[in-house]
Amino acid sequence: MTLVFGVPLSVLLGQLLLGLINGSFYALLSLGLAIIFGLLRIINFAHGAQYMLGAFAAFLGLNYLGINYWMALLLSPLLIGLLGMGIERGLLRRIAGEDHLYGLLLTFGLALIVEGSFVKLFGVSGSPYPMPDLLKGGHNLGFMFLPTYRGWVIVAALTVCFVTWYMIERTRLGSYLRAGTENPRLMQAFGINVPVLVTLTYGYGVALAAFAGVLAAPIYAVTPGMGSNLLIVVFAVVVIGGMGSIMGAIVTGLAMGLIEGLTKVFYPEAANTVIFLIMVLVLLLRPAGLFGKEA
């Protein structure tokens, strides 16, 4: 049996793969936060609740409307994204010129209201969401048995992440978004409807959270608290990568998942805190984050 620092290679590779799965969720959720803050300067503390809403939309759609998993992957992000657009137009736009703290407090309050309402309606115990038949089973990789669904999560999350990065960094629409947030008056003078761009951007960031929620539903129990459990970790990932950095959110999310997986092998007691320790070090050495721009 091959050992790496006293640990069987099969165990090490298995934990790295599990870390990559967790990192895919971190990357997808961090990306939504990075888009909303980087382009709109909104600290969206409702992101965890919107992730939970995506999972519940899939769960309720299946149980009451017969909407299967594949339709839920399309409809849930669309529905929750539209809800996010309503929040931006009805609430966040009213405090657009205020300090960032106002947006944080508003979205934090919304998260508490949503989570409390769902606890009242559904309780705190989890509800199972069935895995689609096409993605049941798994593959023997030699060092571990990989469930097909978890492999799908990695592929789906990374595909959405890099398509989003390309859209924002390499297309004309992305250049309009960046320019509209940096100099909205100039863009409006060129006939670009900046308020609509802002609304669509916030809605898309929320839709990414909902998409992650649908991906998570067959793996984790669908509970009102599932978003709050992840939110602080995801914020730490965004800070490490650099607030507002699109590529930083993706790369750091994946890296933190892998580091967390390695920590579970070599020092399990620190697995729940290693990301926060890294965040502290990064803030001390490079306050703008690994991929952020110094002011």
C-alpha positions in Angstrom: 0.0 0.0 0.0 1.4 3.4 -1.0 1.7 5.9 1.8 2.0 9.7 1.6 3.2 11.1 4.9 1.9 8.1 6.6 -1.5 8.3 4.9 -2.7 5.7 2.4 -2.7 7.2 -1.1 -6.3 6.0 -1.7 -7.5 7.9 1.4 -5.7 11.0 0.3 -7.0 11.0 -3.2 -10.5 10.3 -2.0 -10.4 13.3 0.3 -9.1 15.5 -2.4 -12.0 14.5 -4.7 -14.5 15.2 -1.9 -12.7 18.5 -1.4 -13.1 19.3 -5.1 -16.9 18.6 -4.8 -17.2 21.0 -1.8 -14.9 23.5 -3.6 -17.3 23.4 -6.6 -20.1 24.6 -4.3 -17.8 27.2 -2.7 -16.8 28.5 -6.2 -20.3 28.7 -7.5 -21.7 30.5 -4.4 -18.6 32.8 -4.1 -19.0 33.7 -7.8 -22.5 35.0 -7.2 -21.3 37.1 -4.2 -18.3 38.4 -6.2 -20.5 39.5 -9.1 -23.0 41.3 -6.9 -20.3 43.0 -4.9 -17.8 43.6 -7.7 -20.3 45.1 -10.1 -22.9 46.6 -7.7 -21.0 47.1 -4.4 -23.7 45.3 -2.5 -22.7 43.0 0.3 -25.4 40.4 -0.2 -26.0 38.7 3.1 -29.2 37.1 1.7 -27.1 34.9 -0.5 -27.4 31.9 1.8 -31.1 32.3 2.0 -31.3 32.5 -1.8 -29.3 29.3 -2.1 -31.8 27.7 0.2 -34.7 29.0 -1.8 -33.3 27.4 -4.9 -33.3 24.0 -3.2 -36.8 24.5 -1.8 -38.1 25.7 -5.2 -36.9 22.3 -6.6 -38.3 20.4 -3.7 -41.7 22.0 -3.8 -41.8 21.9 -7.6 -41.3 18.2 -7.5 -43.8 17.4 -4.8 -46.6 19.8 -5.8 -46.2 20.4 -9.5 -44.3 17.3 -10.7 -41.3 19.3 -12.0 -38.4 16.9 -12.3 -34.8 17.7 -11.5 -33.7 18.7 -15.0 -36.5 21.3 -15.3 -35.8 22.5 -11.8 -32.2 23.2 -12.8 -33.6 25.7 -15.3 -36.8 27.0 -13.6 -35.6 27.4 -10.0 -32.7 29.7 -10.8 -35.0 31.7 -13.1 -37.7 32.0 -10.5 -35.3 33.0 -7.6 -33.4 35.3 -10.0 -36.7 37.1 -10.8 -37.3 37.3 -7.0 -33.8 38.8 -6.6 -34.6 41.4 -9.3 -37.7 42.4 -7.4 -35.6 42.8 -4.3 -33.1 45.0 -6.1 -35.8 47.2 -7.7 -38.0 47.4 -4.6 -35.5 47.6 -1.8 -31.8 47.8 -2.6 -32.3 50.6 -5.2 -33.7 52.8 -2.5 -30.4 52.7 -0.6 -28.1 52.6 -3.6 -26.3 55.8 -2.6 -25.8 55.0 1.0 -22.9 53.3 2.8 -22.3 49.5 2.1 -23.4 48.8 5.7 -27.0 49.6 4.8 -27.1 47.0 2.1 -25.5 44.4 4.4 -28.1 45.1 7.1 -31.0 45.0 4.7 -30.0 41.8 3.1 -29.2 40.2 6.5 -32.6 41.2 7.7 -34.2 39.6 4.6 -32.2 36.4 5.2 -33.5 36.2 8.8 -37.1 36.8 7.6 -36.9 34.2 4.9 -35.2 31.6 7.0 -37.6 32.2 10.0 -40.6 31.9 7.7 -39.4 28.6 6.2 -38.7 27.2 9.7 -42.3 28.1 10.6 -43.6 26.4 7.5 -41.4 23.3 7.2 -39.6 22.9 10.5 -35.9 22.4 11.0 -35.7 18.8 10.0 -34.4 18.1 6.5 -36.5 16.9 3.6 -34.9 14.5 1.1 -34.8 15.3 -2.6 -34.5 12.3 -4.9 -31.5 11.9 -7.2 -32.4 11.8 -10.9 -32.3 8.2 -12.3 -29.8 9.2 -15.0 -27.2 10.2 -12.4 -27.6 7.3 -10.0 -24.9 4.8 -9.4 -21.2 5.5 -9.6 -17.8 4.6 -11.0 -14.9 2.7 -9.5 -11.8 5.0 -9.8 -9.5 2.4 -8.2 -8.9 4.5 -5.1 -12.6 5.2 -4.4 -16.1 4.7 -5.6 -17.3 8.0 -7.1 -21.0 8.6 -7.2 -22.1 9.7 -10.6 -24.1 12.6 -9.2 -21.1 14.1 -7.4 -19.1 14.0 -10.6 -22.0 15.8 -12.3 -21.9 18.5 -9.6 -18.2 19.2 -10.3 -18.8 19.4 -14.1 -22.0 21.5 -13.9 -20.6 23.9 -11.3 -17.3 24.5 -13.1 -19.0 24.9 -16.5 -21.3 27.6 -15.1 -18.4 29.3 -13.3 -16.2 29.6 -16.4 -19.0 30.5 -18.8 -19.9 33.3 -16.4 -16.3 34.4 -16.2 -16.0 34.5 -19.9 -19.3 36.4 -20.3 -18.2 39.1 -17.8 -14.6 39.4 -18.8 -14.6 38.7 -22.5 -17.8 39.9 -24.0 -19.3 43.2 -24.9 -22.1 42.7 -22.4 -19.5 42.3 -19.7 -17.8 45.5 -20.7 -21.1 47.3 -20.5 -21.7 45.9 -17.0 -18.2 47.0 -15.8 -18.5 50.4 -17.4 -22.0 51.0 -16.1 -21.0 50.5 -12.5 -17.8 52.6 -12.8 -19.4 55.5 -14.7 -23.2 55.2 -14.9 -23.8 58.7 -16.2 -21.4 58.3 -19.1 -23.0 55.0 -20.1 -26.5 56.5 -19.9 -25.3 59.3 -22.2 -24.5 56.6 -24.7 -28.0 55.2 -24.5 -27.3 52.2 -22.1 -30.0 51.6 -19.6 -27.8 51.3 -16.5 -30.6 50.6 -13.9 -31.8 47.6 -16.0 -28.2 46.3 -16.2 -27.9 46.6 -12.4 -31.2 44.7 -11.9 -30.2 42.0 -14.3 -26.8 41.7 -12.6 -28.2 41.2 -9.2 -30.8 38.8 -10.5 -28.1 36.7 -12.2 -26.0 36.6 -9.0 -29.0 35.4 -7.1 -29.8 32.8 -9.8 -26.3 31.4 -9.4 -27.0 30.8 -5.7 -30.3 29.1 -6.6 -28.6 26.9 -9.1 -26.1 25.8 -6.5 -29.1 25.1 -4.2 -30.7 22.8 -6.8 -27.4 21.0 -7.3 -27.1 20.5 -3.5 -30.6 19.3 -2.9 -30.0 15.6 -3.8 -26.8 15.5 -1.7 -27.8 17.4 1.4 -31.1 17.5 3.2 -33.3 20.5 2.1 -33.6 22.5 5.2 -34.3 26.2 6.0 -30.8 26.5 7.6 -28.8 25.0 4.8 -27.8 28.4 3.5 -26.7 30.0 6.8 -24.4 27.0 7.4 -22.4 27.8 4.2 -22.7 31.6 4.1 -19.8 32.5 6.5 -17.5 30.0 4.8 -18.4 31.5 1.4 -17.8 35.0 2.5 -14.4 33.9 3.8 -13.6 32.5 0.4 -14.6 35.7 -1.3 -12.4 37.7 1.1 -9.4 35.4 0.4 -9.9 35.7 -3.4 -10.5 39.4 -3.3 -13.9 41.1 -2.9 -15.3 41.5 -6.4 -12.7 39.3 -8.2 -14.6 37.0 -10.5 -11.6 34.6 -11.3 -10.5 35.0 -7.6 -13.9 33.6 -6.4 -13.7 30.6 -8.7 -10.0 29.7 -8.1 -10.1 30.3 -4.4 -13.4 28.4 -3.9 -11.9 25.3 -5.6 -8.6 25.7 -3.7 -10.3 26.1 -0.3 -12.3 23.0 -0.9 -9.1 21.0 -1.7 -7.3 22.5 1.3 -10.2 21.6 3.6 -10.1 18.1 2.2 -6.4 17.7 2.9 -6.8 19.1 6.4 -9.4 16.4 7.2 -6.7 13.8 6.4 -3.7 15.3 8.2 -5.3 17.3 11.0 -9.1 16.7 11.2 -9.6 19.0 14.3 -8.7 22.1 12.1 -10.9 21.2 9.1 -13.7 23.5 10.2 -11.4 26.5 10.8 -8.6 26.2 8.3 -10.4 28.5 5.8 -10.8 31.2 8.4 -7.1 30.9 9.4 -6.1 31.4 5.8 -8.5 34.4 5.6 -6.7 36.0 8.6 -3.3 35.4 7.1 -4.4 36.9 3.7 -5.9 39.9 5.4 -2.7 40.5 7.3 -0.4 40.1 4.3 -2.6 41.3 1.4 -5.8 43.0 2.6 -7.2 43.2 -1.0 -7.1 39.4 -1.3 -5.1 37.1 -3.5 -6.7 38.3 -6.8 -8.0 41.7 -5.6 -6.6 45.0 -6.7 -4.9 47.2 -4.1 -6.7 50.5 -3.7 
